[in-house]
């Protein structure tokens, strides 16, 4: 595969920053209403800030070992209702078919925090969306979701030709299905989703093992996502000659048997962001962070204290796009 690396150091990437709004809004507002170039909407009407501001404020920088860091403002105490600055970074390269590999040391986590690594096409949901990493608050399992226009569902029993490297069984995927309707409608935009059963897939469990690699492959035959912990990254990935046919069963698989991939997923940018509160993290706050679970009394109150964002950072070794 021909490789195009977009994120090895931040100056190589298109970066914009927005203030994160703590008031819940609809999930789709996180990626709707794009301009050219696309700007971060977060869950916020707040201002879009320049890359130079993000770097000058320590929100986006490159460490001495070339690790790219993107973080929430973790030094400003705020009044309830004020916006807290956060970061979104988006690839200049777009992808319709091909392979995205992200080597990540740390991902953001904690109460009110809603991080994601995703691919998104134009005129959402027409160009599609693939959520590779997504979770909120103190959840421990990664959720992988596809959003599309009308005409796509998740086939629960696609043809299985790959071996689960853990169980030795021939399986189409290794994660648990939690929703099968991919299309966004007037009444639903939850998407069709898988949940990784491993606590090493998200948050503290992922960071405790020095992270690992996520890979997303889009082909006319389907969409596949793999996760490899740091101690089990395939050698062909580290040698920059990836061969997905040797990786075994993926974590998630959306087959073309129930969705025409090429007409629903195209010209997608790769995006990292860190949203605060919003519809998912905000609505799940009381169950996952409130009371004795370690957070403030409300999501809005959580956002006021800078010390709550000590671990709200992406630390990325590289992202490579193979087309």
N, C-alpha and C positions, 0 to 999 in steps of 0.2 A: 504494500500500500504506500502511496505517496504521502509524506508527512508534512503537515504545516503546524508548527508550534505557535500558539498565540500567547500563552502565558508562561514565561520563564522569569521575567521581571516586569514589574508594573509599567515601566515606560513603554513596553511593547503593546499594551492593551488600551482599549477605549474605556475610560473610567469616568463615572459621574457619581455624585453623592447627593442624597436627599435627607432631609430631616424626617425621622420616623414618627408617625402619628400614633398615639396610644389609643385613640377611640376606635372601636371595632367598626369595620366596614366589610363589604362583601369580599369573599376570597378572590373573586375575579378582578377586583380593583387593583390587586397586586401587579397585574400585567396588562391591564387595559389602557386605552387611550394613548397610544404611542405616537411620537412625532419622529422626524428624521433629522439626526440620528435618534434612535430610541432613548428615552430618558427614564430614570427610575420613578415609579409611582409609589412604591412601598404600599402602605395603607395610609396615605398622607396627601394633603394638598400643599404640603410644605415646599419651600424653595429648593430648586436643584442647584447644588453647589459645584464649583469647578474642581477638576482633578488637583490643581495646584493648591486649593484650600485643603482638600483631603490629606495631601502629603504634608503640608505645613502644619496641620493640626495633629499629625501622628495617627491618622485614621487609615492610611495606606502607605506602605513602605516596603523596602527590600532589606532583609537582614544581611549580615556579612557572609552568610553561607548561601546566599541567593534564594532563600525562602521568601516568597511573597506573602505579606501579612495584610489582611483587611480586617478592621475592627470597628466596633461601636465606641463612641465617646465614653471612656471610662474614668474621666477626671472631672466632669462638671456635674455638680448637684443642681437639680432643677426644682421649680415649683410644679405641683401637680397640674397636668394639662399642657406643659411646655413640650416642644419637640426635642428629641435627642438625636444628634447626628449619627448616621450610619453610612455604610458603603455598599454600592453596587458596582460590579465590573462586568463588562460585556465584550464578547469577542468581536473583532472586526470581520473575521471570517464567518461566512454562513455555510450551512451544511444541509443538503437534502438527503444524500446517502453517504455513509461512511462511518468512521469509528472515532469516538471521543474518549480519551483516557485522561483521568485526573488523578495525580499522585498527591495525596493530602496528608499532612502530619497531624493537624488539629482542625476540628470543626467547632463552630460556636454552639454553646448550650447554656441552659439556665432558665430560670423563671422569666417569662415575658418574651423570650428569644425565639424567633422563627427563621432559621436559616434554610437556604435552599441552593442547590445546584441544578440548573434546568436548561433545557433547550426550548426555544420558542420561535415560531414562524410569524409571518406578517398577517395583519388583519385578524387577530385572534378572535375566534378559535379556528379560522379557516386554514392557517398554516400549521396548526397543531402545537402541542406542548408536551414535553417529556420531562417529568420531574425525576431526576436521578437520585438526589438526596433531599429529604424533607422531613422535618419533625418540629415539635414545639416543646417549650418548657422543660420539664424533667423526664420526658418520655425517653425510652431506651432503645426503641426499635425503629429502623429506617422505613419510611414509606416511599414507594415508587409508583408514580401515577402518570397516566396519559390522559390528556384532554384533547378533544377533537370536535369538528363540526358533525352534523348528522351523518349517520351511516357506519359508525364504528362501534363494535362491542368487543369484549375480551372473551376469546374462546377458552373455556375452562379445561378443555381436553384436546389440545392440539396434538398433531403427530409428535411423538417423542423419539428422538434419535441420539440424545446426548446422555452421558453417564454422570450422575451425581457423585462427585469425587469423595464425598463424606460417607454416603450409604452404599455406593457401588451399584445402585439401581439406575436403570434407564429412565430418565425423567425429562420433561420439557422445561421445568423450572423447579427451583428449590424453596421458594417463598410461599406464603399463604395468601390466597386471593381474598380481598376484602370488599371489592366492588367490581361489577362487570360492565356497567354502562359508561362508555367513554364520552358520548356526545354531550355538549353543553346545550341546555335548553332554557326556556324562560323560567322553569321551576327548579332546575338542578344543574350544578356545574362541579359536582364532586369528582367526576372522572372515574376511570377504571383503574384499580389499584392493587398492589401487592404490599404485604408487610414482611420484612425480613425477620425470621425468628431468632436471630442472633443478637445478643446485647453488645456484640462487638461492631455492630453495623451503624451505630449512631451515638452521639454525645460522649459522655465520660468513658463508656466502654470502648468506643473507637479510639479516643485519645489515649487511653491507658496503654494501648499496645502500639503506640507511635503511628496510629492511623493505618493507611494502606492505599489501595488503588480501586477506583470505580471506573468501569468502562461501559459505554453506551454504543451499541451498533445498530444503525438504521439501514435496512435493506428492503427491497421490494417484497421480500418474503416475510418480513416482520421486524419487530424492534426487540432487542435483547439488552439487559443490563446485568453486568457481573460485579461482584465485590470480592476483593482479595485482601486479607489482612497483611500487614507489613511482613510477617514471617512466611507468607506463602504467595508472594508475587511471582507469576510465571517469568522464567528467564527470557522469553521472547519479548516481553514487555520491557524489561530492564535493558535489553540490548537494542531496543527501538525497532524491532522487527516483529510486531504483534501478529499472531495467528489465532484468531478466535476459535477456529475449528479444533484446537487442542485444549481448550480451557474447561471442557466439561459443561454440565448443565448450568445455564445462567440463573441468577437470582430471580429475574422476572422475564417474561416472554409474552409479547402481544403478537399473535400470528396474523398473517394476511388472510387466513381462512375466514375471518369475520370482519376484516377491515382492509380496504384498499390503501395501503401505506403511502404510495407515491402521490396520491391525490389529496391526502389529509395531512401529510407532514413534509414540509419543504422550506428551503431558504431559512433555516433556523439558526439563530445566534445562540451561543453558549453564555449563560449568565450565572454569576454568583451574587447572592445578596444576603442581607441580614435585616429582616423586618422585626419590629417590636410590637407586641400585642396583635392587633388586627383580629379578623374573624375567628381564625383557628386558635392561635395562642391566647387570645382574649377570652373566647368562649370556653376554652378548656382550662382556664387558669385556676378556678376554684377547685376543680377535681385533681389537678396535677401540681399545684403550687400553694394553694391557700391553706390557712389554718396551721396545722402542725407539719406541713410539707415543705417548709423552708422559705416561703416567699412572703411578701408584704400582704396587706389585707386585700389589695386589688391589683390588677395589672397596671392601672394608671399610677398607683402609689409605688409600685415596683420600679417604674421608669425614673422616678425622681432621684434615686440614689446611685451615684457613679460606681460605688463599690460593688453593686450588683452585676456589673458587666466585666468583671475580671477575666471571665472565660468566654466572652462573646467575640471570638476572633477566628477567622480562617487563616491557617498557615499552610501554604501550598508550595510543594516542590516544583511541579510543572503541570501544565495541561497541554496535551498534544492532540491535534486533529489529523486523522488519516483519511484521505479521499482518493 
